[in-house]
Amino acid sequence: MIVAGHAQAQQTLPAVTVTAEHMGQWFAPVANTPSTTYAVGEDGIDLFGGKGATNPYSMVSELPGVQMQTIDAWGLVNQQGGNKGLRVRGEIASHGANGTVEGLPLNGPGAGPGYLFLLDAENIASVSLAQGPIAPDRFSLYDTVGQLDTRILWPRAQPGGSVSLATGDHGFRRVFGRVDSGQLASDTAFFLSASATSANKWRGGGESPRRRETFAAGLSQALGALDVKMFLGHNEMSADNYKGLTYAQSKDESLFDKVDYDRVPTGTTGAQLANWQGYNQQAFETTALLAEISYAFSKDSRLVVKPFYAKEKGEYLYASGNFVRKWLIDHSTYGVTTELHTELAQAKLAFGYGWVSMEPPGPPTCWKHYTPDANGGLNFHSWNMLAEVTRRHDLHNVFVVAERTFGPTLVKGGLRYVKDILPSIDYYNPAGVGDVGFNAAIDQSSGVVAARSVRSSSIEALAPYLGVHHALGSGVDLRAALGRNIGTPAFDAFQSPPIAGLSKQQIWDDNELELADTLDLGARIRFAGGYVEPVLYYTRYDNKGVSVYDASYNASYNQNIGKATQYGLQLSAGWAAARGVNLFGSFSWQRSRFDEDLRTAAATVRRTKGRQLPDVPLIMASLGAAWQLGSVTVAPVVHHMGRRYANVEHTETMSAYTVTNLDVSHRMQTGWGALRTSIAVINLFDVRYIGYNNANETSNGSAFYPGAPRTLMAKVTLDF
């Protein structure tokens, strides 16, 4: 597959094809498929992706229907909790990082960075995002927010490598290196790579990241009908957190550079002292190992097995009232997917099974509270949460898909069956437990609190899919897809305070999978040197996780009972306007609303019916160009974000903004190899705006983060 003009040997991707239609491909809708899927190749990753050269969220930020908010100029900030700043058609993955690597979910629902900072951009061949009805053979744990997949740049056929150095404002510096062995006589090829990145915060004190160090290795081996590929990635990172603004502060642009955590411990109360930067930071290590084993029985039949293992360990330190909370995270995710591809009666068939075993969080299981002092020390106060996972969270996925072409018409249909087995978690009494490790804390506890513990329960769902793609001729294609996507249960119910007369088990057993039934209608219109692709969509949601008031217990808790509607229009377009001048653009108009008001307390009814959800704009648009003048390329990208509301009542607003980024690059051939130098200017006109907000479907935004000011970066890359 060639997505952006770079051909790689040893590169095996799923059955999607991006066609270069008389123009360079920074991003493009995937052609000849009923689904709404966009792909970003290497050139697009370099242009759109965060200049920190990681984070697949930033690599799809200019696609239709995508809302990606970054807090820094580099795309390197890991926001605490499940909301990492990505929305697709107004939906957010509120329980952790959304996406897969080579079709494998390297992390389940959780609050850590997951896989977001694991792969360097130079080791990524392409990133694709499926929206609307997602075919069952495109696997993801939960896909109501779309399905984002990252494809590895496997070992190249020719020996060589790449070295790059980058520096920029606010102390940004990054070094990357990769070496490829090329195809050896034994049909073996491998690569090794490493990088180191650091930067100062653009406001307040501290560094974000203080360090981000990665190592990766890839291996491919051909053995006749058997092909084996393996990948190992390891990332270590630590960073000082950014502080969010209050709503009042967010309306005063003069405060955008000034409000942050204190540079030294200040004040006398616990809450004042906890505002020190040293008490608001994070550190994580992430390791992942995956393999792809493919065996061809014949030219029409192939078995693919993909086992994987991922480990994440680290902690958040942050202010929590009068205390400093330490959130300990140490969990693993592993599993295997198996697919059989064959043909029968001119139809392509695929049968698959996937098993993924996850370990919470989510939900959280280990919180410690400390009392801060004026000297920057922490005095242990108590365990705020002490819970042990006694049965892991498992998900079983079975699918069957059939695809056949009837002349100019392609029909694809299938069915996905999901069995989600929620974890068993014992909640231990934390009273009297000292500042010890997790195992010792369990031993010191007086025992399990049954009313706050949960036993495993199972949830099942079927997700059908049917799509049609028809080529009308004269450069016009039509397509339609109807299907069901699946979202997360209401994990948040576990850590909420106990409710008199209502056990956690009762709430746990009532969990449901969120269901999204979607219809996409699209067209692709090709003309001389370009294309336009409009998409209309409509979605009905059931079982959305919301906070509801239960009069029988006089209490509020999370449950999967919400109903919502979503509809909109998306446009993507590309045009080779003149020799050496390529234009691209995207546009989104979206409505995302609840179908009813929500009672969240005895005397509180949130007027959500018919109102746009918090943080979801009505309009988004991007327009970009690449102007090539000999060996120099000038590429401006303009992004517009419409007005958003910060709360469901629509009394708090975040103003619309338009940001322009500019890349200027020069390529030349030297005796050592291809040399590329570039200068990037992020936020060229130094626009002041609020970017990220921590609102979700049922939670008003309480923290507002200004976007980074004008920022410069210079980079030199040598490919040899």
N, C-alpha and C positions, 0 to 999 in steps of 0.2 A: 504494500500500500504506500502511495506517495501522497502525502498531505500538503506539503509546502515546498516542494522542489528539492528535497534532500532524499536521495534513495539510499536505503540501508539494506545490506545483506543480512541474513539471519533475522529478518523482522517479520513475525507472524502476527497478524491482527485478526479480529473477528470479521465476520462477513459484512463489512461496511466499506463503501467505496466513495471517496471524495474525488470529484472530477475537476480538473483545472480547466476552467472555461475561459480561455483567452486572457487570463489575468492571474497575478500571483495570489496564492491562497493564504491569507492570514487566518480567516475562519470561513467556513462554508457549511451550508446544510448538507447532510449526507444524502447523496442522490440515490434513486431507485429503491427507496424503502417507504413503506406506508407511515412510519413513525416520524415524529418531529425530533430530529437528532442533528446536533451541530458538532463539527470537529475543528480543533485548533491544532495546526502543525507547528513545526519547529520555529518558522519565521514568526508566526503569530504568538507563540509562547514568549519569544524574545521581545516582541513589540508590546504585547498587552500585559504580560506577567509582571508581578511586582519585581522591582529592580534588585530585591534581595535574592532573586533567582531560586525561589521555591514557592510553595503554597499554590496548589492547583486551583483554588478558589479565584485567585487573582488572574489566572490564565484564561478564565472564561468570563471575565468581568464585562466584556463588551458585547456579549451575545444577547440576542433578543430574550426578554423575559427574565434576565439575570440582574440582580441587585447585589453588588459586592461592596462592602464598606470596609476600608482599611483605616487604621488609626495612625499609622506612620506612612512615610513615603515608600518604604521598602517592601511592605506586605509581610513583615516578620513578627508582628505582634500576635501572640497567642492569648486571646481573650479567655479569662477564667469562666468556666461553666460550659454548657452545651452550645450556646449561641456564639458562633464563630464569625458572624457577619454576612453569611450567604443566604439570600432568598431567591427562589425560583418561582415565578408566577405568584409572588406574594407569600409563598410558603417558606417556613424556616425549619431547619433540622435542629430543633431545640434540645435534643438529647445527645448531641455529640456530632463529631465530624461526619459529613456525608461524603461517601465516595468509596471507590475500589481502586486497586492497583492490579492490572492484568485480570480484571474481573473478580478479584478476591477482596473481601471486606477485612482489612488488616486491623480494624478496631471496631468494637461494638459501641453501643451508646455509652458515652462517658464524657468527663469534663476535661480530660487532658488534651494535649495537642494532637494525639492520634498519629495519623500518617502525614499530616499537613506539612511538616518540615523535614520529612524523612528523605525525600528525593531531591537532588539538585536538578535544576531546570535542564542542564546540559546532558542529563541522563534520561530525559523524557523525550520520546518520539512524537507523541500526540496526546491530547486530552479531548475527550468527547463528552457531551452532555445530552442525555435523552430527556425529553419533556413530554408531558401529556401521557397518553397510554403507552406503557413501556412493555415491549415484547417479553414473554416469560424467559427467553433464552439470554436476556441481558440481566444478570443476577445482581441483586443488592439486598441487604438485610431489609431495609425499609425504603420505599421509593416514592412516597407522596411528594417529596421535595425534588423529584427528578432523580436521575441516575448519572453520576459523574464518574468517569473511568479514566485512569491514567495508564498509558502504555509506556513500557520501558524501552529505551534505546539499547537494544541488545548488542552484543559484540559485532563490530563491523568486519566485513570480509577482507579489507585491506589493513595492514598494520599502520599505526599512526597514533595520534593523540591530540590533545588540546590543552592549552594553558591560558588562563585569563587572570587579569588583575583589575580590580575596580576600586575607586575611591570616590567619596562624595561629601556633601555637607553633613554637619552634625556628626563628624567623626566616623562616617561609614567607610569600611574597608572590607574587601573580600578577595580571597585567592582560591582558585579552583584548578585542578589538574586531573586529566584522564589519559590513560594509556590503553590502546587496543593492540592485542597480539596479532590480529588478522587471522585468516583461515590457515591453520596449520595442516601439515600433511596427514595428520590423523583425523581430519575433519573436526578439530577442536578449535574453538575461538573463545577468548575471554577478555574482559576489561577490568581495570582497577581505577578507582577515582577517589578523590578526597577534596574537601573544601574547609575553609575557616572563615567565619563572618562575625563582625561585631559592629556596633554603632551606638552613639549616644542618643538619648531621648531628645526629641526636638523641643520639648517643653519640660520645665522642672529639672530635677537632677537625675542622675543615674544613667544606666545603659540598657538598651533594648535592641538587640540582645547584648549581654555582656560577652557571651560566647555562643557560637553555634558551629559545631564541628561535626562533619559527616564523613563517613567512609562507605564505599559501595563496591561490590564486586559482582560481575555477571559472567556466566559460563554457558556456552552452547556446544552441544555434541551431537553430531549426526551419526547414526548407526544403522544405515540402510533404511528400513521402514520405520525405525524408531528415532525420534528426535527428543532430546532432553535439554531443557534450559533451567538454570538456577540463578537466583538473585539473593544477595545478602546486603542489607542496608542497616547502618547504625548511625544514630544521631544523638548528640549530647548538646543541651542548650540550657542557659540560665538567663534571666532577664529581670529588670525592674519593671513593675507594672505602671501603667498610666492611670491617672485618677479621672473619673468621670465628673462632668459638671452637673450642677443642679439645673432644673429648667430655667430658673431666673438667671443663672450665670450664662446659660446657653444663648440668651437673648442679648448679651453684651459682648460684642466682638473684641472689645479692648481687654477682656479677661482671657481670651483664648490662649495667649502665650503665658499667662501668669498663674492660673489655677492648676495646682498639682500637689503632690505630696511634699511635706516639709523636707528640706535638705538636712536638718538636724532635729533631734527630738525637741518638741516645743509644747509648752503648756503644763498643766498640773493634773488634769483629769485623765482617766484612762482613754477616753475617746480622743482627746487632744493629742496625747502621746502616741496613740496608735496611728496617727496621720503621718508619721515619719516614713520616708521612702524605704528605709531599712526594714520596716515591718510589712512592706507590700512588694513582694517579689515571688519568683517561681524558679524551679529547676526540674528538668526532666531528662531521662534517658529512654530512647526508643530503639528497639531492635526488631527487625523483621527478616524472615527467611521464607522464600517461596520457590516452588518448582513447577515446571510445566512439562509433562511427559506425554508425548503424542505418538500414537502408533497407527500407521496406515494399513488396514487390512486389504484395501484395494484402492483404486483411484476414486471410488465413490464412498468409501466407508472409513471412518477414522474415530479412534477413541482418544479422548484427552482427559488426563487426570492432573489436578492441580492441588497438592497439599500446601499448607502454609502454617506459619507460627509467628506471632508477634508478642512482644513484651514491652510494657510501659511502666516506668517507675519514676516517681518524683513527688513534688509537693507544691502547694500554693501556700503562701503566707499573706494574710490580708486582715485589714481592720474589720472587726465585727462588734459594733457597739463600743463598750468599754474594754473589750478584749482584743487580742490578736489571735486569729484562728489559724491553725495549721491543718490543712487538708492533706492527708496522706493518701497517695494513690500508688498501688502496686498490683497490677493485674495483667492477665495474659488473654490472648484470643488465638484460637487455632481451629483448624478444620480442613475440609477437603471438598472440592467440587469435581464431579465426573460428568462428562458429556460424550454421547455417542452420536456421530453424524453419519447419515447414510442417505441413499436415494432409493425410491420405490415408485414405480409407475409415473416417472417423470416429476415426482415430487421430492423436494429436499426435506428430510426428517431429522429432528434433533430430540434426543431424550436426555434428561439430566437429573442429577441429584446433588444437592449440596448440604453439608452439615457444618454448622459453625457453633463453637462453644465459647462463650464469653463469661467474663468474671466481673461483677460490679466493682467500681461504679460504672454506669448509673444503676441504682441510686447510690448516693454517698454512703460510706460505711465507717470512715475513720476521721473524726474531727477532734483536735485538742484545742483548749483555750489557755492563753497565757495573759498575764497582766504585764503591760509594758512599764518601764521605768525611765526616768529622765536621763539615764546614762546609756540608753540604747540596749539595755538588757531585757530579757524576758523571764518572768517568774511563773512557773507552772501553776495553773489554777485548777483545771479539771479536764477530764475527757468529756466533750460535749456529745459525742456519738461514738459508740463502740459496738460494732456489729461484725459478725463472721458469716461468710458465705458457706453454707453447708451443702448446697447443690448448685452447680453452675447454671447459667442461663444458656440454653441450647435452642437453636433454630434449625428446623429441617425444611428443606425446599426441594420439591419435585416438580418437574415441568416436562411438557411435550409440546413440540412446535412442528407444524407442517407448512411448507412454502412451495407454491407452484406458479408457473407462468403460463398464461393462456394468451398467446399472441402478444398484444401490447399491454396486457393486464397481468399484474402480479398480485397474488392473494396469499396472505400469511395469517395463520391462526394458531392459537395455542391455549394452554391452560396451565396455571401455576397453582400448586397446593402448598400451603405454608402451615407448619405446626410450630408454634412459638411456646417453648416451655420455660416459664418464668422461674427465676432462681428461688431457692430456699435461703432465708437469711435469719440468723439468730441475733436478736438485739440483747446485749448484755448490760446489766446495771452498772453505770460508770461511777457511782458514788464510792468514794474512798480509794479509787484506783490512782496510782502514782504516775509520775512522768517516766514511764518505761516503754519498752518496745511492745508491738502488738501482741505477740504470744504471751509475754509476761502480763500484759494488761488483762487478757482473757483469764489467766490463772488467778489474778488478784480479784476479779469481779466476784460479787456475791452470787451471780448466776444469771440465767436467761430470763428476760422479762417477756412472758408469753404474750401479753396483750400488744406488744410492739414488734413481735416476731412474725414471720410469714413462712408458710410452707409452699412448695412449688405447685403451680397450677398451669394447665395447658390451654392455649387458645388456638383455634384453627380458622383458616379462611381459604377461599378459592378465588383466584384472580384470572378470569378469562380475558382473551385478547383476540381481536379480529381487525385486520388492516388490508386495505386495497390501494394499489398504486397503478394508475392508468396513464399511458402515454398517448395523448391526443394527436401528436404530430405537430409540425410547424413550431416546434420549440416550446410546447405547452404540456406539462404533466399535471395531473390531478391526483390527490390522495386523500384517504380518510382512514381514521383509526378509532376504534372504540375499545375501551378496556378498563380494568380496575387496577389501581395501585394500592399499596398497603403501607400504613404508618405505625408508629410506636404506641404501645400501651402507656398508661398514665403512671410511669415509674415514680413520679414526684410524691405520690401518696405515701410512700414508705417513710420519708424523713419528716413528714409533718407531725405536729404535736398529737398526743393521744386524745381520743374522743371518748368521753364517758359512755359506756354501754355499747360501743362499736369497736370491735377488734380490727387490727390491721388485716387479719386474714379475710374478714368479710369484704373489705375494700379490695384486697388483692385478688380475690376470687371473681370480683365483678369487672376486672380489667377486660378490655376488648382491643382488638386491632383496629386502628383507624382505617377507614375505607374511603377511597376516592374513585368515583366512576366518572370517566372523562371521555369526551368526544372531541377529536381534532379534525378539522377540515383544512386542507392546504393545497396550494398550487405552486408550480415552479414555471416561471415565464422566462425563457431565454431569448436574448436578442444579440445583435452584433456586439461582441466584446463583453457581455455581461449577463446578469440575471436579476430577477426580483422574485422573492418567495414570501407570499402572505400566508398567515395561519390564523384561523379562527378556532377558539376553544371554549368549552363549557365543562365545568366540573361540579359534581355534587358530593359533599363530604358527609359521612356519618361517623359516629364514635370519635369525634375529636376530643382530645383530652382538655378538660376545662375545670376550673374551680367552681363548685356549685354548693349551694346552701341546702342542707337537709333539715327540714323543720322537725322531723321526728327525733333528731338528736341535737337540735339547736347548734349545729356546727357546719363548717365548710370544709370540703376536702376535694381532691382531684379525682375525676372520673371521666370515662370515655362515653360522653352522652351528647356532645355538641354537634350541631348541624350547621353547615356553611355552604355557600355557593361562590363559585369563582368563574369568571368569563373574561374574554379579552381578545385583542388583536395583536399579532406580532408581524413584523416585517424584517426581512434581511435582504441585502442587495449588494452587488458588486459590479464594477464597471471599469473596463480599460478605456478611459476617456480619451487618451491620446498616447502616442508612443512614449513609453517611460512614465506614464501617469496612471496610476490605479486608484480607484475610489472604492470605499466600502461603507456600509452603514447599517444600523439596526434601529428599530422603533418598537415600543411596547405601550399599549393602552390596556390597563388591567383593572378589573373590579374584583375585590375579594372581601366578602362580608359574611357575618353570621346571619342565620335565618330567624333568630329569635333573641329576645333579651335574656340576660343571664342574671339570676339572683345569686349573689355571692355572700350575702349575710342576711340576717333576719330583716334588717331595715335598709338593705342596699340592693338595688337592682341596677345593673349596668345596661344602659340603653345601647345595646350592640346591634339590634336588628336593623339590617339594611345599611349599616355604616361601614365605611372602609376600615379594615383592620389597622391597628397601630403600625407605623413604620413602613407602610406599603404605599408608594406613590401611585398616582393615576397614570402618569406619563413618564417614560424614560426614553432616551435616545442617544445614539452615538454616531459620529461621522468622522471618518478618517481618510487619509490619503498617503500614498507613497510616490514621491517624485524622484525619479532616478536621473541623475545628471552624470553620465559617465560612470565613474567609480564611487560617486557620492549619492547617498539616498537621504532624502528629507521626508520625515513621516510625522505629521501632526495628527493627533487624535483629540476630538472634542466630545466630552460626555456631559449630558444634561440629566439632572435628577429633578423630578417634579416635587411639589410640596407634599409633605407627609405630616401625619398627625402622630403625636407622642402618646396619646391616650385614647381609649375607646369612646369617650364622650366628645372628642374633637374640640376640646378647649385649649389644648396645647399643640402648637405647630412647629414644624421644622421647615424653614424656608427652602424654596427651590434654589438650585445652584447649577452653574456650568463651569466645568474645569477643563483646561486644555493642557495636554502633555505634548512634548516635542522630542523626537529622536533624530539625530543627525549622525550618519555613519559613513565610513570610508573603507573600501576594501582594496587590497593590492596584493600582488603575488611577490614573494621574496624568495631568496635562496633557502630560507629555513621553512617556508610554507606560506599559507594564506594568512595575511595579517589584516585584522579588522579593528579599527578604532571607532569609538562612538562617544557621543555626548548626549545625555538625556536630561531634559528639564521637566520635572514633575510640577504640576500646577504653575504653568508658565506665567500667568497673570496674577499670581499670589492672591487667589480668591479665598475669602474667609467663609467657612461654612461648617455646619454640623454634619458629620458623616455617619458614624456608627451610633446606634441607640439600642439599648438592651431590652426593648419591648418585645413581647411575643403575643400570641393570639389573645390571651386572657390577662396579660400583665401589662399595666401601663409602664411606659419608659421612665426610669428613675435616674439613669446615668446617660449623659450626652457627651460625645467625644468629638472635638473639632478635627477636621481634616488637616493634614500636614500643609505647611506653607510652601512657597516656591523652594524647590530643592534641586540641586545639580548633582550629576554623577558622571564620571568619566571612566571608560573601560577600554582595555586593550586585550584582544584575544588572538592567539596564534594557533592555527590548526596545522599540524605537520603530519 
